[in-house]
Structure formats: structure tokens, C-alpha cells
Amino acid sequence: MTTPKSHDVLIVGAGIFGLSCAYACARAGLSVLVLDANTIGSGASGGIVGALAPFTPDQWQAKKQYQRDALASAQKHWAIVDKLSGIASGYGRIGRLSPIMDERTLKLAHIRTAEAGKNWRDFTWDVIDSHSLLSADAAPFGIIHDTLSARIYPSKACASLARACVQLGVEFRENSRVMGFEPGSVFGSWGQAHATSIILAGGYEGFHLLDFHFGTQMGSGVKGQAALLDVDMGNAPQIYADGTYIVPHADGTTTVGSTSEKKWGQPYEIDHLLDDVVARARGICPTIRDAPIIQTWAGLRPMARRREPLLGAIPDAPNVFAAMGGFKIGFGLAHKIGSTLADLVQHKPTEIPKSFTVEHHLE
């Protein structure tokens, strides 16, 4: 009987976190196998929104620094990935416009302008009176314009990263649902796969692996719906207003989204809630008012029990690590999370913001 091949790292999940971990581990010279219950990028990571936006620049703390560093290094990261893969991820640092709706927010915005100069360093958070992309009534007290925000096309970014991983020798096994794990191996209906270290990076369904291990619910899926419009806004800034993103893409389309539904019936169906989002966006941005919808998307985004990403070593499971969650901010953090996990599996020192740690989520 042939003994199954063992790898240095086995990664469960081929979404943006799993792919980013695979890429970072492969660049470190480790042999990597990635398993996915479906296909590469088929879950929430295969969406169409792709807004990479920062936390506010005030009340600075470790998680904001971690995200700022990730967003600041994203341009170089995706340029390298796209060159290696030959596939465009759609990355672009286009900035963001956010309408100011009241005097309190205006005062905060001016305070944050100074804080951005101190904490964001090379990037700005400015208050402007108006912008041609926004209708006058959409921004009664002015507009925040930041230059740190960026955009990416999620499904194309996953395709680019997966191809880059293959170029680095990463092996993929699709349609391989993992039912459980133990130190040194994971197992499913197909048998077992072995590795020195394991990284759990599944989508919302992947939380069941942690649920069983910890005896409590570690996360859930939040439904999102989005629409792709046939309108070319070039490299105009993305817009975030009234809970809605309007994201111009490099391919000449623009995405509007998304809903955040903690209660849902059919996870992949489009309904009236998306109609509401699109109508709201058209009122905010006259440029997209008459643009036709060419695609819609619905999916479940993984949200860890304390909302923020869940990263680090799994207690009582030697050499098993988690890179899960990332609700709404996953793509902006993914490549830095990949590097963090690659350091962990190599037992190198690394810092994880306290609110991202497994221990914090278990408190």
C-alpha cells in the first residue's frame, strides 16, 4: 500500500485567505497542498465588490496598524502576483469618497485629517466641499476623501493568486471536503492528507471544524448581494455612502454592494434587498443612474464570533493554525495574513493584533 505524500503545509480552503497563505508559504520554500470542498475561489472570495478600505486613522491601535501596513503594501504585492500569473487582479489604489451627513461627523473628519498625517504617513484623509461623482444632496456637510483605499476584482484576484501559487509549485485538490483534523493530518470521504503543519482557512462552512474542536460556535455566514453595472468610471475613487459601496473596476464595469444579512433563507438567491441597494447607489452617484445591470451576485461571507479575523495557533492541536473570518476586510488584509501564517508555521516570531487572536475570540 502506497503511503500518502506528506507536505510541509496543508491548507484547508482555497479562498483569498487560503490562497494567500499558500502563496506566502510557497515563497518561503515550503511544499504546500491546498484542499477545497468546491473549487478555487468559489465561495465568498469569488465575488464582485472588492472595496479595500481602512479603519479610521484616529484612536490608533495594533489592528489599525496591521491593516494600514497591509493596505500600504498591497500595490507591490499584487503587481508581483499578477506578473507571475499573467492574470490581472484588478488592483488599483483609487482612494475613496465618503459623504459627511452631519456636523458631528464633520468635526470628527477634521480631527481625523490630522491623525491620518501622523498614523497613515504617506496617505491622506481630507475634507472637501463637493465632488462631481456625488449628487449635492448626498453630501450635505462635505466629503471625506482618503487616498489609502483601493479596489480589486475578487474573483480575478483569486484566479491570479491561484495561478501564481501553481507557478511556485503549490498543489491543489478541489472537491475535497474536510470533515475533521488532528495534528499532522486532515480527513474527509476521500481519506486522509498529511502535513507537518495545517492551516484552516475555510469559508463560513469551515467554522464547523473549529466548532467541534472548541465545543462552541466560532463563526457564521453573513449573506451579501451585489450588482455589476455596465458603466466605465475609469480610476475614479470608490464611494462609500449610506452603507453602500460603489466600486469602479479596471475592466470598465462598476460594482454596487452589498447587503449584510445575518438572517437569510436562500443564501445564493437575489431578492428585493439588492434592488434597494442599487436604487440607493443610483441616487448617490448620478454617473451610474442609468447604467444597466449586467451581473448579480449573492454569497455568504465568513464572520468569526467576534467579527474580526480569527488568526493563530489552535490550542490543544500542535502545528494547527487558523486564518478565518475576515468579514468585509479580508481582501485588504489577506496578503499580510498569508505572511503572518507562513511565519507561524515556520516558528518565526510574528505579531498578531490581540483582537484577531484565537484566544480573544474564545473569551
ABEGO torsion letter per residue (X at the ends): XBBBBBBABBBBEABAAAAAAAAAAAAAGBBBBBBBABBBGABAAABAAGBBBBBBABGBBAAAAAAAAAAAAAAAAAAAAAAAAGBBAGBBBAEBBBBBABAAAAAAAAAAAAAAAAAAGABBBBBBABBAABBAAABAAEBBBBAABBBBBAAAAAAAAAAAAAAAGBBBBBGBBBABBBBGBBBBAAEBBBBABBBBABBAAAAAAAAAAAGBBAEBBBBBBBBBBBBBAEABBBBBBGGBBBBBBAAGBBBBOBBBBABBABAABBBAAAAAAAAAAAAABAAAAABBBABBBBBBBBBBAAGBBBBEBBBGBBGBBBBBEGBGAAAAAAAAAAAAAAAAAAGBBBBBBAAABAAAAAX
